[in-house]
Amino acid sequence: MSETVGTAAPLSPAIKVRPFGWRDKLGYLAGDLGNDFTFLLASSYLLVFYTNVAGLQAAHVGLLFLLARLLDAFTDVGWGRFLDWHNPSPAGRFRVWIGRAALPLVVVSALLYAPFISEWAYGLKLAYAAVTYLLWGSVFYTMVNIAYGSLASVMSPNPGERASLSVFRAFGANIAGLFVALVPPLFIYANVNGVSQAVPSSFFITGIAFSVAALVFYAVCYSQVRERVQAAPNQDKRSFLTLLRSLVTNRALLGLMAANLVLMLASLLTMSMAAYLWLNYFNNGALSGPAQLANYLPALLLAPAATWLVRRFGKKEVIVTGMLFSSAVYIVLAITQVTSPWAFIIITILAGFGMGTYTLLIWALIGDVIDHEEVRSGERDDGTVYAVNTWARKVGLALAGGLAGFALSAVGFQSGSPTQTTDTVQGIYLVSTLVPGVLYAVSALLLLFIYPLNRRRVAANVAELKERRDGKE
């Protein structure tokens, strides 16, 4: 498959922009560091803050997460459509919004972990949690993240260069993931009278520190990346209803969204339950940091081989095989009831090599879907298509938070209590292993049987777009 075919029009020669290079790649990597320093912190620790520090009921938190992501059905897609239609500034169509929304995003992110709300009346602290969470995730994170994700398709008309951005983005995500996994547990958990517990004030300090770091990374991203692909004039774009009718019949997009939703549900459920697994089942909250190596270290080790695997087997084929392998490992964990914390960590790192293929290649899949939609319709709507896919991922996040909250209630978890019953502890272990194992398999099957863009189909789409472009010259 050629990696030198341009599928979108470059900027007019009158607009001088430096050539694509390492500054763009490193700047794009920094942007994902900024995103994940707030996103992964919330994904990993916000639920335990709400239940163990703020004293909110797990079921109420789960409902909040679910309703927020339903709201994202409108904010994500609406913002993506706005980005496709609005008149860009001299700083670009997408890049400019990273600069505009980064500061309010990191401020609200820090406020999520304010420990003083634990002293408020229950209704008041629940309202505070709802307002700050919605402002963070459904407003400011949406503004930055949709702009950031859409940016990759306009930084270069060259698919090979765009693919390199996916690898750098994944590398940044895994670096951030390792940091978020290893550092916060050293401060936010402490052993009191032989019982591992959360430290309220440390959550707030950690939230502030990560917000400051995220702002620095966003500044690096904004200063180093450039847009080089000219958007089609607004008057030439199809209406939203016409676009929507096309998207709901796009099997590639629907298959990817469904797989993304289930996979995000599985991955983030595992992350949400990790704190409870290590606090209650293994009675060592500090080990939750090393345990999360399974989510990030394998992808870092696989990164050098990712390009070769794609060339040899294809993106879809590699991801499906990896997810089925991870599914099998988690189901074995559920059956064997591992009690050694270090054995559990080693086995989940092994499973992480399967999921690492998804982490590295997912952003290249959405690029294939955008190309596929252009082949089908003759038009390119990067921001809207990216936003629709992101919404599916956010629904997975919401369901993970909601399912984690409901699952905790179902197994008898008592909020605010430093200890839990034996049945509750066993239930936490089962939710942390069997449920992700089943969901990984479901996601793999969705990609296998619904998502049509295998290696051969992707090559055909690239050839078709090259032929169309050559015919216009």
N, C-alpha and C positions, 0 to 999 in steps of 0.2 A: 504494500500500500504506500503510495507516495505521501511524503510528509512535507512537500514543498508547494502544494497547490493552494493558492489563495481563494477563499470563497466569499470574501466581502471586499468592497471597494476601499482602497487606501485613501488617505487624506489627499486633498489637492496639493500639487507640488508647491503652491503658493504658501502653504502652511508648513513652516519649518519645525520639525520635531526630530530630535536626535534618534539615531537608529536603535532598534531593540537590542538590549544587551543585559549584562549582569546586574546593572543597577535596577532594571525593571524586575528581574527575578528575585533579587534580595528584598526589594521594596514590597513585592507582592507577598513574599514569605512573612515580612514584618506585619503586614495587614492581617494575616491569619493569626499570628501571635497575639495581636490586639484583640481580635474577636474571641479567641479561645481563653484569654486570661480573664474574661468576664463570663463567657458562656460555659466553659467547663467547670469553673469555680461554682457557678450556680447549679449545674447539672450534678456535681458530685456532693455538694455540702449544704445547699439551700434547704433541702427537705429536712435534714437532720437539725439544722438551725431552727426551722419553724417548729418542729415537734419537741426537740430536747432543750431548746433555749427559750423560744418565745412561748412555748406551751400550747401551740395550736393542735387541734385534733387532726390526725393523719388523714382522715376522710375529707375534712374541710380543705386541707391543702391540696389533696388530689383533685377535688372538684375545681379549685382555683386554677390549677395547672391545665385542666381540661378545657375550661371555659376560655382561658387566655388564648389557647391555640385555636379554638373555634373563631375567636375574634381575628386571629391572624389570617384566616381565610380571606378576610376583607383587606386588612392592612398590608399583607405581603403582596397580594396580587394587585391591589390598587396602587401601591408604591412602585411596583415593577412597571405597571402601565404608565404611570406618571413619568418615570425615567425614560421610557421609550418615546414619549410624546413631547415632553417639555423642551423649550429652546435651551440648548446647552450654553454654559458660560465659557469664557476664554480658558478656564481651568479644565473644561471637559464636561461631558454629559454625566458620567458616573463618578469620577474621581473627586469632583468638587464636594459631593455630599459626604464623603468620608471626613473631609475637613470641617464641614458645617455641623455634623451631628455627633462627632466623637466626644466632645467635652460634656454635653448633657448626658450622653450614654454612660460615661464612666462615673459621673457624679451619682446618678441614680443607682448604678451598680453597687457602689459603696454603701448607699443608704439601705439596701436590702437587708444588711446584716446588723442594723442598729440594735444593740442589746437592751436598751432602755424600754423597748415596747413590752418586754416581759412583765413589767409592773402595771401595765394598763389593763383596763377592763377588757374582757374577751372580745366583745364586738368591735371595740376601737382598734385593738391590735390586728384583728382579722382584716378590718378595713384598710389599715396602714399597709399590711402585706399585699392586699389586692391592688391598691393604687400604685405602689412602688413597683410591683412585679409587672403590671400592665405597661407602665411607662417605660420600664427597662426593656422588656421583651417585645411588646407589640408595637411600640412607637420608635424609640431611639435605636434599638438593636436592629429592627427591621430596616430603618433608613440606612444605617451603615452597612449591614450585611448584604442586602440586595444590591446596593451600589457596588460593593466590593466584588461580589460574585459575578455580576454582569461585566465588570471592568475587564476580565480576562479575555473576553471575545473581541474587545476593541483595542487591546494593546498591540496586537499584530494581526495582519491578515493571513499569516502563515500557520497552518495547523500544527506543524512541528514545534514552532515556538510557543503556541498556545498549550500544547501538551506538556512542554517543559514547565509552564506555570502551574499545571496541575500537580506535578511532582514536587515543586518547591512549596506549593500550598500544603500538600500532605506532609512534607517534611516539617514545616512550621507548626502544623497542627500536632504532630507527634512530639516535637520538642516542648511545646506548651503543655501537652497532656502529661508528659513525664514530670514537668515542673509542678503542675497543679496536683498531680498524684502524690509526689514525694514530699513537698514542702509544707503545705497546710496542716497535715496530720501531726507534724512535730510540734505545732503550737496550739491547735484547737482542741486536742485531746490530752487528758492527763489521767493518771492512775490515782484514785482517791480511795484509801482503805481497801486496796486490792480490787477495786472496780473501775474499769475504764469509763471516763465520763467526758462530756463536752465542756469547754471553757468559754463562757459567754463573751467576755471582753475580747478574747483572741479572735473571734469571728469578725468583729468590726475592724480591728487593726489589720487583719489579713485582707479583708475586703477593700480597705483604703489603699493598702500597698499594691494590690493587684490592679486596682483602677488606675493608679499613677503609672504603673508599668505599661498598661494597655494604652494610655494616652501617648506615651513616648513612642510605642510601636506604630500607632496610627499616624503620628507626625512623620516618622520615617517612611511609611508607605506613601503618604501624600506627596512628600518631597521627591521621591525617587521614581514613581511610576508615571507613564505618559500614555495618552490615548492616541492611536494612529489610524483607526478605521472610522471612516465617515458614515454617520447614520443617514438613513434615507430621509428625505424631507417629510415633515408631518403630513402634508396633504396627500402624499403618495401611500401612506400606510392604510391598511384595512381597518375597518371598525372593530371595536372590542368584541361585539357579538359575532362577527364573521370569524375573528381569530378564535374565540371560544368554541364555536362550532367545529373548527378545524382541530383544535387541541383535544376535544373530547372524543374524536375519532382517531387520534394518533396513538396507535397501539404501543409504540415505543415509549412515549411519554407516560401512558397509563401503566404500563408494566413496570417502568422504573419507579414511578410514584408509589405503586403498591409495594414493591420490594423495599423501597426506602422507608416507607412507613413502618413495615413490620420489623425491618432491621434496626431502625432507630429505636423502636419500642424495646427490642431485645437488648441492644447495647446499653441504652440509657436506664433501662430497668436494672440491669446488672450494676451500673454505676450508682444508681439511687439506693439500691439495697446493700451496697458494699459496706457503708458505715455501720449498718445494723448487724451485718454478718460478722464484722470484725469486733464490734463492741460487745455483742451478745453471744454469738456462737463460739468465736475463738477467744473472747475476753481480752482483746488487745487492739484497741483502736489505732494505735500508732502503726501497726502493720498494714493498715489499709493503704498506706502510701506505697510501700514496696509491692503490695498485691496488684496495684494498678499498673505496674510495669507490663502486665499482660495486655493492656489496651494500647500500648504505644511502642514498647521496645521491639516487638516482632516486625512492625511496619518499617521502623528505621533500619533494621537489619536486612529486610527484603528490598529496600529502595534501590540499591545498585543493580538488582536483577530484574526490576519491574519492567523496564523497556524490553529486555530480551524475552521475557515471558509473554508480553503482549505480541511481539513480532512472531513468536513461535506458535502461540496457541490462540491469541485473541483475548480481548478484555473480558467479554461476557464469560467465556469458557474458563478463564483463570479464576474469576470471582466466584462463580457457581461451585467449582471444585473446592475452593478454600472455605466457603461457608458450610458446605456439607461436612467437611472435616471438623470444623469447629463445633458443629451441632453434635457430632458423634462424641467428641471429648466431653462436652458439658453433660450429655445424658449419662455417660459413664460416671462422671462425678456425682450425679444425683443418685445413682444406684449404689455406688460404693460407700457413700457417707464418709468422706475423708475427714479425719480429725486432726491430722498434723498440719499446722498452718503453713509450714514451708513446703510440704508436699503439695498442698492446695495451690500455692503460688506457682510452683514449677509446672504443674499440670495446666493451669490456666494460661501461663506464658506459651506453652506448647499450642494450646487452642488458638492463641492470638496470632500465630503464623497464618492460620486460615483466614481470619478476619482482616489481617494486614493487607491482603490483596484488595479487599473492598476499600479500605482506607486510602490506599495509594491510587486507585484507578477510578473512583467514583466521579471525580470532577471531569475526567476524560469522557465518561459515559454521557454526561449531560451535554457536552460538546457534540457528541455523535447524535444525540436527540435533536439538538438545534439544527444540525446539518440535515437530518432526516426530515424535519418539518419544512425546511427550505426546499428540499427536493419535492415534497408533496405539494406545497402551496406556492412556491416561487418567491416567498417573502421571509424575512428574518426579523424576529422579535425577541432579541436576546434577553432583555430585562423581564418581559412578561413570562417567557418560558422558564427562565431561571427562578422567578418568583413562585410560579405554580409548583415547581419541584421542591423548592425550599419550604413551601407551606406543608407539603406532604411530610417532609422531615420534621417540621415543627409539630405536626399532629402526632407523630411518633414520640417526640419529646414529651408532649402533654399527656399522652396516654401512658407513657412510662411513669411520669410523676403521679398521674392519677391512679394507675394500676398499683404502683408501689404503696401509695397511701391506702388504697382499698385493701390490698393484700396484707398490709400490716394490721389493719383493723380485723381482717378475716382470721388471722392467726392469733388474735388476742393481744396485740401489742398495746402496752399502757404508756401513753405519752407522759414524759416527765419522771418516770420511774427508772432508777439506775439498774434494776434487775428485772428479768422477765421469767415466765414459767418455762419449764422444760419443753412443753408442747409448742409454745411460741417460738422458742429458739430453734427447734427442729423445723418448724414451718418456715422460718426465715431462710434456713439453709436450702430447703426444697425450692422455694421461690427463686432463690439466687442461682440455681443450677438447672433444674429440670425445665422451667419455663423458658429461659433463654435458649436452651438446647432445642426445644421444639420450634421456637420462633425463627431461629437461624435456618432450620430446614425448610420452613414455610417460605421464607424470603428467597432461598436458593431455587425452590421449585417455581416461584413466581417469575423469576428471571429466566429460568430454563424454558418454561412453556408459554409465557406471554410476551416477554421482551424479545423482539425479533432481530435486534441488531447484533448478529454474530459477526465473526471476522470477515466472512465473505460479503455480507450485506453492507458493512461499513465501507469496505473497499469499493463496492459498486456505487455507493452514494458519493464518495469522494471523486470517483471518475466522472459521474454525472455532473457534479458541480463544476468540475474542471472544464468539461465539454461546454457547458452553458456559458461559463466565463470567457472561454476562448472564442465562442461564437459572437460575443458582444464586442470584442476588440477589433 
